[in-house]
């Protein structure tokens, strides 16, 4: 168990720490913000720039926007393939330079052609590596595109239902079905003096029925 003096010493050392200072250390530290499996220490060889790998990783993650662990794994494979293809371009150039400088009888007219002739077997092996890496990169890109295309799309939300008012439907202007009262019949008008009301119309007599004895 740490003593109080050791704890205080650790705190003082933490205050004095300024983080990584070398370009390689800063590049490796900047990649910690990404949830990526790219390791600068194992992916960068002497003569390569760790900051360039960190910038490449940042661009791919910004463009691809992986949302799951599988998508992040595929993006990492794309980054590794892109980084190795850069390395293979450098190796291809250095093979020619090495053969050109190592030969005892350089040709003044076609030094690059002679270097290619001397290193054709090695370059064939390198080309196979380039082809395999390019194929793996294309497959990773296609797998990533399929996964992203299969992402569930957000469903549109139905519009909010408006509260139903308890009022009766609108009635025509000047008419209220709840308060309308039918008009009462008008009273008979009084007759002028000396005028008798008309006699009621007599009903016709009922027809006589004969009784058979």
Beta strands, then each sheet from edge to edge (+ up, - down):
end
